[in-house]
Amino acid sequence: MPLDPEFIAALEKQSVELDETVAQRLQDYATCMWGFNEQLNLTRHTTWDLFVSRDLRDCLQLAPLIQPGEEVLDLGSGNGIPGIPLAILRPDVEVALAESVAKRAAVLAEMIEQLQLPVPVYSARGEDLMDDFRFTTIVCRAVGSITKLCRWFEDHWASVDRMLLIKGPKWVEERGEARHLGVLANLEVRRVAEYPLGDDSGENQGAILQIWPKGREPMRSV
Ligand SMILES: C[S@@+](CC[C@H](N)C(=O)[O-])C[C@H]1O[C@@H](n2cnc3c(N)ncnc32)[C@H](O)[C@@H]1O
């Protein structure tokens, strides 16, 4: 299918410039995901404007933070955000998806097949994969609080270099709670991206947080 004029208009509205082949693959992803949405309730962002301004926005902020050749796990992939756009935007990175709800994992596998992407899909809790696999970076959006995610990974830092968490403006409170509960005692947290969310308030900022064990060198962004 040629590029949808509404997708092109939404990209222009957000001043997003993409190679045409990349835009085509992102369009194929969104169209495919929306096709499954009716049966599985995967997203509320069902217009090109919302896809670009909410979903793609986060993925475009995340993509430059990953180094070439990294092995990345999208934990709680659900509808494929951020893992699938990341695999499209950064073919030099090895992306895998983990989804704990079997039906959603099956749909992700179907999407990956239709889009012909070299992306394994694990129907499992992401943290349970750490006994058998190693990843440089865990990426994650809308799955749990900083406290929850750090607790899940407490015993798994030997298998992971860092997490990159895509967060809304409440990340500051979440970090406060995690510190208060002692969850961050052995971890460093650094905000590595900040960007306007473009919501009605016009003031809210999104952030990407890098979390890694104290005493280790932080990974650099590209
Ligand atoms: C709200 S959805 C977010 C989907 C997508 N990441 C996004 O940003 O739109 C959260 C997803 O994470 C999955 N999930 C929750 N805990 C998980 C875990 N420990 N490992 C893998 N998937 C998990 C849920 O089944 C759900 O599909």
The ligand as an SDF file (V2000), in Angstrom:
LIG
                    3D

 27 29  0  0  0  0  0  0  0  0999 V2000
   -0.0800   -1.6660   29.1410 C   0  0  0  0  0  0  0  0  0  0  0  0
    0.6820   -2.8750   28.1260 S   0  0  0  0  0  0  0  0  0  0  0  0
    1.9430   -1.8920   27.3460 C   0  0  0  0  0  0  0  0  0  0  0  0
    2.2140   -2.3550   25.9380 C   0  0  0  0  0  0  0  0  0  0  0  0
    3.3010   -1.5420   25.2000 C   0  0  0  0  0  0  0  0  0  0  0  0
    4.5950   -1.7210   25.8250 N   0  0  0  0  0  0  0  0  0  0  0  0
    2.9400   -0.0660   25.1240 C   0  0  0  0  0  0  0  0  0  0  0  0
    3.7250    0.7590   25.5690 O   0  0  0  0  0  0  0  0  0  0  0  0
    1.8730    0.2630   24.6020 O   0  0  0  0  0  0  0  0  0  0  0  0
    1.6440   -3.8550   29.2720 C   0  0  0  0  0  0  0  0  0  0  0  0
    1.9620   -5.2420   28.6970 C   0  0  0  0  0  0  0  0  0  0  0  0
    2.9850   -5.8480   29.4820 O   0  0  0  0  0  0  0  0  0  0  0  0
    2.6850   -7.2170   29.6790 C   0  0  0  0  0  0  0  0  0  0  0  0
    3.4630   -7.6290   30.8630 N   0  0  0  0  0  0  0  0  0  0  0  0
    3.2470   -7.2860   32.1570 C   0  0  0  0  0  0  0  0  0  0  0  0
    4.2290   -7.7830   32.9450 N   0  0  0  0  0  0  0  0  0  0  0  0
    5.0940   -8.4530   32.1220 C   0  0  0  0  0  0  0  0  0  0  0  0
    6.3240   -9.1650   32.3430 C   0  0  0  0  0  0  0  0  0  0  0  0
    6.8330   -9.2930   33.5520 N   0  0  0  0  0  0  0  0  0  0  0  0
    6.9520   -9.6950   31.2750 N   0  0  0  0  0  0  0  0  0  0  0  0
    6.4030   -9.5950   30.0310 C   0  0  0  0  0  0  0  0  0  0  0  0
    5.2460   -8.9380   29.7630 N   0  0  0  0  0  0  0  0  0  0  0  0
    4.6030   -8.3650   30.8030 C   0  0  0  0  0  0  0  0  0  0  0  0
    1.1760   -7.2280   29.7950 C   0  0  0  0  0  0  0  0  0  0  0  0
    0.6270   -8.4850   29.5100 O   0  0  0  0  0  0  0  0  0  0  0  0
    0.7780   -6.1700   28.7540 C   0  0  0  0  0  0  0  0  0  0  0  0
    0.5790   -6.7450   27.4810 O   0  0  0  0  0  0  0  0  0  0  0  0
  1  2  1  0
  2  3  1  0
  2 10  1  0
  3  4  1  0
  4  5  1  0
  5  6  1  0
  5  7  1  0
  7  8  2  0
  7  9  1  0
 10 11  1  0
 11 12  1  0
 11 26  1  0
 12 13  1  0
 13 14  1  0
 13 24  1  0
 14 15  1  0
 14 23  1  0
 15 16  2  0
 16 17  1  0
 17 18  1  0
 17 23  2  0
 18 19  1  0
 18 20  2  0
 20 21  1  0
 21 22  2  0
 22 23  1  0
 24 25  1  0
 24 26  1  0
 26 27  1  0
M  CHG  2   2   1   9  -1
M  END
$$$$
